[in-house]
C-alpha cells in the first residue's frame, strides 16, 4: 500500500481513519505497523535528515471499520529548539545542522527505534 505524500507534507500531521474502498483487507491481521521517517515539512535535503516522525497504522479495523493512522513528531529537544529558533537549523547533504547538533529520523534498533535527541 503506497503512502500518499500529501499526508506527510501538508499542515499538521493528521490522525486519519482509513477505509478499504476497493478489494478486501486480509483476514486475521492484528497489531500495528510502525513507519519511521522524517518530517518532510522541515524541508530536509534528504529524507533521513528531518525531525523524527513515527507513524502507526492499525492492521485490524476498529469498531467503525476504519484503520487508525496515527503520525507523531518525536518531541525531542532538537524539535523544541527548532520551533523556537528555526533560523539556527540548516539542511545539508549529510543532515540538518545546528549549533545544538544534527538531526536524523528514527532508525530501527533491535525491536525498537533509536531516536537521535540532540
Residue, then its C-alpha position, 0 to 999 in steps of 0.5 A: x500500500x503506497x503512502x500518499x505524500x500529501x499526508x506527510x507534507x501538508x499542515x499538521x500531521x493528521x490522525x486519519x481513519x482509513x477505509x478499504x474502498x476497493x478489494x478486501x483487507x486480509x483476514x486475521x491481521x492484528x497489531x500495528x505497523x510502525x513507519x519511521x521517517x522524517x518530517x518532510x515539512x522541515x524541508x530536509x535535503x534528504x529524507x533521513x535528515x528531518x525531525x523524527x516522525x513515527x507513524x502507526x497504522x492499525x492492521x485490524x479495523x476498529x469498531x467503525x471499520x476504519x484503520x487508525x493512522x496515527x503520525x507523531x513528531x518525536x518531541x525531542x529537544x532538537x524539535x523544541x529548539x527548532x520551533x523556537x529558533x528555526x533560523x539556527x537549523x540548516x539542511x545539508x547533504x549529510x543532515x540538518x545542522x545546528x549549533x545544538x547538533x544534527x538531526x536524523x529520523x528514527x532508525x530501527x534498533x533491535x525491536x525498537x527505534x533509536x531516536x537521535x535527541x540532540 
